[in-house]
Amino acid sequence: MFHNYSEECMITLKSYKKTVVIGVGLAMICSTLLAQTPRDPISTIDPPDFNRTGQTGFQFLHLPTSARSAALGGIMNGMRDNSATSLFNNPANLVDVKNIDAAFTNITYIADIKYMTGAVAKNLGALGTVGVYFANLRTPDMVRTENVVDADLGITVRSSDLGTFSAGDVMYGVSFARKITDVLSVGGNLSRIEEDLADLKVSNTNIDFGLYYETGFNSLRLAMVARNFGSDTEFTGFTDLYGLPQSVRMPINFRVGVGYDVIENLSVYAEGVHPNDGPERLHLAGEYKVMNLLSLRGGYKMGYDEQSLTFGGGLNFNMSGISGRVDYAFLDYGRLTNVQVISIGFAVN
């Protein structure tokens, strides 16, 4: 009798823990999504919103890095992801890599900007999973001009063309993830990032952290990622032509999300985003799989000036013991036309 009573207590305690964890996770999401400027308790007029829009550097870190995530409204949390691209999203999901996985992505961005990413991951068993990655962005050549004073007119005018210049970003780094328990995994990235603009250069080191938790409540999973932690830095190579150096902040953002399998082949996702250089944002998405061969994906991004609808798909295949995949995403950027993302990947299981 005492044994049965103890078992009942343990079951009740486990159920209570799951409920608490789920409640805390949902509360974190709601606080992220519903965060707003506080209202003055006396005045009926809301104070103006204040966001550090355009006040951080390394903006390429906000761009999509894989077609699957891009097609799912930019979702980075809540996905079960056994590919190396997970380290660009939530590095805790890197534990899902079975053995060796490699992935490469090409992004056709606005204004003829070219962006590529690549990653390779290896599962080391009980030791965890490690990965290496890179990202490279380049702009087309731009015309260099200079503002000069017209002494006769007493105004500043644009000079004639002084040749061309370009700009770009490079990121490379290492990733590590490990399962803490059967339902909880953690992961992190350590990156070196470099940016050049004409004759100016800036570099920094940044860190990402991720958590992924299978709640045990049906298929519900909670995840969180904190991205782009790094100190402020400055451009080097300044001359009188460019003026005084300016401090460059990192584009830090926090994301909390959930994933849930409505039916066996249909998953839905929700994610709240809190950046340090803009308003809070919400991502919603769904993914339907057909016999684990074909995937159809769609999403919607809220809180953006131009971005909104996303959709795409993926195709899996096998050849000589190596499994492969091709993913595609189409992103609506409103007045900035559209962005297309293509990813290919290979895995040795």
C-alpha positions in Angstrom: 0.0 0.0 0.0 2.8 2.4 0.9 4.6 1.4 -2.4 1.5 2.3 -4.4 1.1 5.6 -2.6 4.8 6.5 -3.3 4.3 5.7 -7.0 1.2 7.9 -7.1 3.2 10.8 -5.5 6.0 10.4 -8.0 3.6 10.5 -10.9 1.9 13.6 -9.5 5.2 15.3 -8.9 6.4 14.6 -12.5 3.1 15.9 -13.8 3.4 19.0 -11.7 7.0 19.7 -12.9 5.9 19.4 -16.5 3.0 21.7 -15.9 5.3 24.3 -14.3 7.9 24.1 -17.1 5.2 24.4 -19.7 3.6 27.3 -17.8 7.0 29.1 -17.5 7.8 28.6 -21.1 4.4 30.0 -22.3 4.7 32.9 -19.9 8.1 33.8 -21.4 6.6 33.7 -24.9 3.7 35.8 -23.9 5.9 38.4 -22.1 8.1 38.6 -25.2 5.1 38.9 -27.6 3.1 41.4 -25.5 6.0 43.6 -24.3 5.1 47.2 -24.7 5.9 50.7 -23.5 4.3 51.2 -20.1 1.3 53.6 -19.8 1.4 56.6 -17.6 -1.1 55.8 -14.8 -2.3 59.5 -14.7 -2.2 60.6 -18.3 -4.4 59.0 -20.9 -1.7 59.6 -23.6 0.8 56.8 -24.2 4.4 57.9 -24.2 6.1 57.5 -27.6 7.8 54.2 -28.5 11.5 54.1 -28.4 13.5 51.5 -30.4 17.2 51.5 -31.3 16.3 51.0 -34.9 19.4 51.3 -37.1 21.7 51.7 -34.1 23.5 48.4 -34.3 26.1 47.0 -36.7 26.6 43.7 -38.4 23.1 43.7 -39.8 23.8 40.6 -41.9 23.4 38.6 -38.7 19.6 39.2 -39.0 19.5 37.6 -42.5 18.1 34.1 -43.2 20.7 31.4 -43.1 18.8 28.3 -44.3 15.8 27.7 -46.6 13.8 25.6 -44.2 13.9 28.3 -41.4 13.3 31.1 -43.9 10.2 29.3 -45.4 8.9 28.9 -41.8 8.7 32.6 -41.2 12.2 32.8 -39.9 11.4 30.4 -37.1 14.6 29.3 -35.1 13.0 27.5 -32.2 10.8 24.5 -31.7 12.0 22.6 -34.8 13.2 19.0 -34.8 16.2 19.5 -37.0 18.8 16.8 -37.8 20.9 19.0 -40.1 24.0 21.1 -39.6 22.0 24.3 -40.4 20.5 24.1 -36.9 23.6 25.7 -35.5 22.6 29.0 -37.4 19.2 28.8 -35.7 19.2 27.1 -32.3 22.6 25.4 -31.7 21.0 23.1 -29.1 19.3 21.2 -32.0 22.8 20.2 -33.3 22.4 17.1 -31.1 19.9 15.7 -33.6 22.7 15.2 -36.2 23.0 11.4 -36.5 26.6 11.2 -37.7 28.0 13.7 -40.2 26.0 16.4 -41.9 27.0 19.2 -44.3 24.8 22.0 -45.6 25.2 25.0 -47.9 22.8 27.9 -48.6 22.7 30.6 -51.2 20.6 33.7 -50.7 19.6 36.1 -53.5 19.0 39.2 -51.4 17.8 42.6 -52.4 19.9 45.1 -54.3 21.9 42.3 -55.9 23.5 41.4 -52.6 25.0 37.9 -52.5 25.0 35.9 -49.3 26.2 32.3 -48.7 26.4 30.1 -45.6 27.9 26.7 -45.0 28.2 24.3 -42.0 29.5 20.8 -41.2 28.7 18.9 -38.0 29.8 15.7 -36.5 28.1 13.7 -33.7 30.7 12.4 -31.2 28.3 10.3 -29.2 28.3 10.9 -25.4 30.8 13.7 -25.8 28.3 15.8 -27.7 28.1 17.2 -31.3 30.6 19.7 -32.8 30.3 21.9 -35.9 32.2 24.5 -37.9 30.5 27.1 -40.1 31.0 30.2 -42.2 28.9 33.0 -43.8 29.9 35.5 -46.5 28.0 38.5 -47.8 29.2 40.8 -50.6 27.6 43.9 -52.2 28.1 44.9 -55.8 30.4 47.7 -56.6 29.1 51.1 -55.7 30.1 54.6 -57.0 32.3 56.6 -54.7 31.5 60.3 -54.4 32.4 63.1 -52.0 30.6 66.1 -50.7 32.5 69.3 -51.4 31.8 73.0 -50.8 31.0 75.2 -53.8 32.6 78.5 -52.7 30.6 80.5 -55.4 27.2 79.1 -54.4 28.0 78.7 -50.7 26.4 75.2 -50.7 27.6 71.6 -50.5 27.5 69.7 -53.7 28.3 66.1 -54.8 31.6 65.6 -56.4 32.1 63.7 -59.7 32.6 60.0 -59.5 35.8 58.9 -57.7 35.9 55.3 -58.7 34.0 52.5 -57.0 34.0 50.7 -53.6 32.3 47.6 -52.1 31.3 46.3 -48.7 31.0 42.8 -47.2 30.8 40.6 -44.1 32.5 37.4 -43.1 31.6 35.1 -40.2 33.3 31.8 -39.2 33.2 29.8 -36.0 32.7 26.6 -34.1 29.7 25.1 -32.4 29.0 22.6 -29.7 25.9 20.9 -28.4 25.1 18.2 -25.9 22.2 16.5 -24.4 21.9 17.1 -20.6 19.0 14.6 -20.3 16.9 12.7 -22.7 14.6 15.7 -23.1 16.9 18.7 -22.6 19.8 19.8 -24.8 22.0 22.9 -24.8 24.3 24.4 -27.4 26.4 27.4 -28.2 28.4 29.1 -31.0 31.6 31.0 -30.8 32.1 33.2 -33.9 34.6 35.7 -35.4 32.9 38.3 -37.5 34.5 40.9 -39.9 33.0 43.7 -41.9 34.6 46.0 -44.4 33.2 49.2 -46.0 35.4 50.8 -48.6 38.7 51.4 -46.7 37.2 50.9 -43.2 37.2 47.6 -41.3 35.6 46.4 -38.1 35.8 42.9 -36.4 34.4 41.3 -33.3 33.8 38.0 -31.5 30.2 37.0 -30.7 28.5 34.1 -28.8 25.1 32.4 -29.2 23.3 30.2 -26.6 20.5 27.8 -27.1 18.1 25.5 -25.1 15.7 22.9 -26.4 13.3 21.0 -24.2 10.8 18.2 -24.9 8.1 18.7 -22.4 6.6 15.3 -22.5 3.1 16.9 -22.9 2.1 15.1 -26.2 4.6 16.6 -28.8 5.0 20.0 -27.2 8.6 21.4 -27.1 9.9 24.6 -25.8 13.1 26.3 -27.0 15.0 29.5 -26.4 18.0 31.1 -28.1 20.1 34.2 -27.3 22.1 35.4 -30.3 25.0 37.8 -31.1 26.4 38.6 -27.7 29.6 40.6 -28.0 31.2 43.8 -26.8 30.9 47.2 -28.6 33.7 47.8 -31.1 34.9 50.5 -33.6 35.8 50.7 -37.3 39.5 51.1 -38.0 41.0 53.0 -40.9 39.3 56.3 -40.3 40.7 59.4 -41.9 39.5 63.0 -42.1 37.4 62.0 -45.1 35.2 59.7 -43.0 35.2 61.7 -39.8 35.5 60.3 -36.2 35.2 56.6 -35.4 31.7 55.5 -34.1 30.9 52.8 -31.7 29.4 49.7 -33.2 26.9 47.7 -31.1 26.1 44.0 -31.7 22.5 43.2 -32.9 21.6 41.1 -29.9 18.2 39.3 -29.9 16.3 36.8 -27.7 13.9 34.3 -29.1 11.5 32.0 -27.3 9.4 29.5 -29.3 7.2 26.4 -29.2 6.6 23.6 -31.6 3.7 21.1 -31.7 2.7 18.2 -34.0 -1.0 18.7 -34.6 -1.1 15.3 -36.4 1.7 12.9 -37.4 2.9 14.9 -40.4 1.7 18.4 -39.6 3.7 20.7 -37.2 3.0 24.2 -36.2 5.3 26.8 -34.6 5.2 30.1 -32.8 8.1 32.3 -31.8 8.5 35.7 -30.1 11.6 37.8 -30.9 13.0 40.6 -28.7 15.8 42.5 -30.5 17.9 45.3 -29.2 17.5 47.3 -32.4 13.8 47.3 -33.2 10.3 46.4 -31.9 9.2 43.0 -30.6 8.2 40.6 -33.4 6.1 37.4 -33.8 6.7 34.5 -36.2 4.0 31.9 -37.0 4.5 28.9 -39.3 3.4 25.4 -40.3 5.1 22.5 -42.0 3.5 19.4 -43.6 5.5 16.3 -44.6 4.5 13.7 -47.2 6.1 10.3 -46.5 9.3 12.0 -45.2 10.1 12.8 -48.9 8.4 16.1 -49.5 7.8 19.0 -47.2 5.5 22.0 -47.7 6.1 25.0 -45.5 4.6 28.4 -44.9 4.9 31.2 -42.4 4.0 34.8 -41.5 6.2 37.5 -39.9 4.6 40.2 -37.8 6.2 43.4 -36.5 8.3 44.1 -39.7 8.0 47.1 -42.0 8.2 45.1 -45.2 8.6 41.4 -44.5 5.4 39.3 -44.1 4.5 36.1 -46.0 7.0 33.2 -46.5 6.6 29.8 -48.1 8.7 27.0 -49.6 9.3 23.3 -49.6 11.9 20.6 -49.4 12.8 17.3 -51.1 14.7 14.5 -49.5 16.5 11.7 -51.4 19.0 8.8 -50.8 21.9 7.7 -53.0 24.5 5.1 -52.1 24.1 5.3 -48.4 24.2 9.1 -48.4 21.0 11.0 -47.8 20.5 14.4 -49.3 18.0 17.3 -49.3 17.2 20.4 -51.3 15.1 23.2 -49.7 13.7 26.3 -51.2 12.1 29.5 -49.6 10.4 32.5 -51.1 10.2 35.6 -48.9 7.9 38.6 -49.5 9.8 41.8 -48.8 7.0 44.2 -49.9 8.3 47.2 -51.8 11.7 45.7 -51.7 10.4 42.9 -54.0 11.3 39.4 -52.8 14.1 37.2 -51.6 14.8 33.6 -52.6 16.8 31.1 -50.5 18.1 27.7 -51.7 19.8 25.1 -49.4 21.4 21.8 -50.2 22.6 19.2 -47.6 24.1 15.8 -47.3 24.3 13.4 -44.4 26.2 10.2 -43.6 24.1 8.3 -41.1 
